[in-house]
């Protein structure tokens, strides 16, 4: 039960930090320290949360880059196919038409 409260408080603190809500972040930090949490532990938990958020962000960005590269490769292949079809067609003679 106490661990859940600490986790909720850490999430509240890191959410406030992420929203750049200084007053809420300080309030959450003071609550954690008043509840008996060691400041070094709070710092470590904040660092862990930030690290997890950055990792998630990097994974999303990497996925977006990969999808973009796949779309470009697909468009390139489609473009190559269109060019090949164009060049495979017999040239129209000037008198035809």
C-alpha positions as CSV (number, residue, x, y, z in Angstrom):
1,X,0.0,0.0,0.0
2,X,2.8,2.5,0.9
3,X,4.7,1.6,-2.3
4,X,1.7,2.4,-4.4
5,X,1.4,5.8,-2.7
6,X,5.1,6.5,-3.3
7,X,4.7,5.5,-7.0
8,X,1.6,7.7,-7.3
9,X,3.5,10.6,-5.8
10,X,6.5,10.0,-8.1
11,X,4.2,9.9,-11.1
12,X,2.5,13.1,-9.9
13,X,5.9,14.7,-9.5
14,X,7.2,13.6,-12.9
15,X,3.9,14.6,-14.6
16,X,4.2,18.1,-13.1
17,X,7.8,18.3,-14.2
18,X,6.8,17.3,-17.7
19,X,4.0,19.9,-17.8
20,X,6.5,22.5,-16.5
21,X,4.1,23.1,-13.6
22,X,6.7,24.2,-11.0
23,X,4.3,24.8,-8.2
24,X,2.7,21.3,-8.5
25,X,6.2,19.7,-8.9
26,X,7.4,21.4,-5.7
27,X,4.3,20.4,-3.8
28,X,4.7,16.8,-4.9
29,X,8.4,16.9,-4.0
30,X,7.7,18.3,-0.5
31,X,5.0,15.6,0.1
32,X,7.4,12.9,-0.8
33,X,10.1,14.3,1.5
34,X,7.7,14.8,4.3
35,X,6.5,11.2,4.0
36,X,10.0,10.1,4.8
37,X,11.4,9.5,1.3
38,X,15.2,10.1,1.1
39,X,15.9,12.9,-1.4
40,X,18.5,10.8,-3.1
41,X,15.8,8.1,-3.7
42,X,13.4,10.7,-5.0
43,X,16.1,12.0,-7.4
44,X,16.8,8.4,-8.6
45,X,13.1,7.8,-9.2
46,X,12.8,11.0,-11.1
47,X,15.8,10.1,-13.2
48,X,14.3,6.7,-13.9
49,X,11.0,8.1,-15.1
50,X,12.7,10.7,-17.3
51,X,14.9,7.9,-18.8
52,X,11.8,5.8,-19.5
53,X,10.0,8.7,-21.1
54,X,13.0,9.5,-23.3
55,X,13.4,5.9,-24.4
56,X,9.7,5.8,-25.3
57,X,10.1,9.0,-27.3
58,X,13.1,7.6,-29.1
59,X,11.3,4.4,-30.0
60,X,8.4,6.4,-31.4
61,X,10.7,8.6,-33.5
62,X,12.7,5.6,-34.7
63,X,9.4,3.9,-35.8
64,X,8.3,7.1,-37.6
65,X,11.7,7.3,-39.4
66,X,11.5,3.7,-40.4
67,X,7.9,4.1,-41.7
68,X,9.0,7.2,-43.7
69,X,12.0,5.3,-45.2
70,X,9.7,2.4,-46.1
71,X,7.2,4.9,-47.8
72,X,10.1,6.5,-49.7
73,X,11.4,3.1,-50.8
74,X,7.9,2.0,-51.9
75,X,7.5,5.3,-53.9
76,X,10.9,4.8,-55.5
77,X,10.0,1.3,-56.6
78,X,6.7,2.5,-57.9
79,X,8.5,5.4,-59.8
80,X,11.0,2.9,-61.2
81,X,8.2,0.7,-62.4
82,X,6.5,3.6,-64.2
83,X,9.7,4.6,-65.9
84,X,10.3,1.1,-67.1
85,X,6.8,0.9,-68.5
86,X,7.3,4.2,-70.3
87,X,10.6,3.1,-71.8
88,X,9.3,-0.3,-72.8
89,X,6.5,1.2,-75.0
90,X,7.3,1.6,-78.6
91,X,8.1,5.1,-79.6
92,X,5.3,6.8,-81.7
93,X,6.4,7.7,-85.1
94,X,6.0,11.2,-86.3
95,X,3.6,10.2,-89.1
96,X,1.3,8.3,-86.7
97,X,-1.4,10.1,-84.9
